[in-house]
Amino acid sequence: MGIYSIKDLEHLSGIKAHTIRIWEQRHDLFTPQRTDTNIRFYNDEDLKLILNISFLKNHGIKISKIVQMSPEQMSHEVANLSETETLNEDQISALTVAMLDSNEELFNSVISANHKRIGFENTITDIIYPFFRKIGILWISSSINPAQEHFISHLVRQKIMIETANIEVEKDAESFMLFLPEGELHEIGLLFANYLLRAKGYNTIYLGQSVPLKDVEEIFHNISPDYLFTVATSKPNQDNVMDFISDLEKKFKKTTVFITGNQVINLDFELPQNLQLIRNFNELDSILSQVKFS
């Protein structure tokens, strides 16, 4: 069970803490528990309730009417509206509820509706990534059960892999070899890069999570891909990232290495000539064009 402060509820729902307190007192919506030091906290059911209320309020339903609904009626109304809604914030709220409830059906409904509305690529960049950013603070503070993170991450990985498998690429197209640094397990960014590259007509060799650089080097010399692609989200850490960059420069001097991720995006350091920084996936297409025709 997750444990949330009132600021967590505000962060995820967009409803101010003082408004939540007013509703709590006026409508008896929540019964927060208290720590030994008398600090109130909320659980998963409270978070789902405030997300559903926020969703319904965004659709013009008055709080006086919402509080008359049972939790089941709220969830049913939210599910119906989420299939036709176009507000990204509401879609992110629906995904959060799907995560808290381990509700694969709701997850699939949200993704399918957005796939039809804005396409798969925009669903990832405009819905999935903001969703992960929004709840990231809860993972860091251990408010969310790791099993909830694993559940939703698995579903996202599955969707990306299915879409990628449906793309056919010419055999003689230029190729990328993709890998995560040793110890790095956050795979969704690399999977999405793999999808984007194949969608743009490149062949890809996907090595996956936590690959020692010596193994990358060995496979690289056997296969000779045109480019490399890696994502450093949490590994190597800031103490070792410069060594990792230096090794990439030395081992792959004549190859362009595309690199992104939290560990490198904010570095106050000019990358070696053969490394190309990608700050976000929206700029990947233009960067690829510059490299290809330079």
Buried (B, 14 or more C-beta within 10 A) or exposed (E): EBBBBBEBBBBBBBBEBEEBBEBBEEBEBBEBEEEEEEEBBBBBBBBBBBBBBBBBBBEEBEBEEBBEBEEEEBBEBBBEBBEEBEEBBBBBBBBBBBBBBBBBEBBEBBBEBBBEBBEBBBBBBBBBBBBBEBBEBBBEEEBBBEEBBEBBBEBBBEBBBEBBEEBEBEEEBBBBBBBBBBBBEBBBBBBBBBBBBBBBEBBBBBBEBBBEBEEBBEBBEEEEBBBBBBBBBBBBEEEBBEEBBEBBBEBBEEBBBBBBBEBBEEEEEEBBEBBBBBEEBEEBEEBBEEEEEE
